[in-house]
Amino acid sequence: MNIISENGRESITTQLGQIAYLRATGPNPFDYWVWADYTAAIVNQACGAGSQEDVRFRQAISQPGRTEDQRGIADNMTLGLHGEWGIWARLDRAQQVLEEIGGAEPQAS
């Protein structure tokens, strides 16, 4: 695991805190992707591009849950909430990775 700055750790803790909000609001797929993209940028900056942490976080949030022919025109089909690649499962995986990166105590789901 990379050693990250205090600022990086605080940013990751902030993003962890937003997971409960996302779960409580549905979440809306647009809100999820805004959070996921922003958090991925934080992990990339804090841990380094291509680092183990960066790769693990991106795998947790971005692995496609549908095959190419099931995603609609221009890969724009909305994510569902349920299932292995639904938003809630993605948030669970993301939370686990962020807790490991930030050295935080696991938060209740």
Secondary structure, DSSP 8 states (H G I E B T S, - for coil): -----HHHHHHHHHHHHHHHHHHHT---HHHHHHHHHHHHHHHHHHH-TT-HHHHHHHHHHHS-SS-GGGS-GGG-----SSSTTSHHHHHHHHHHHHHHHHT------
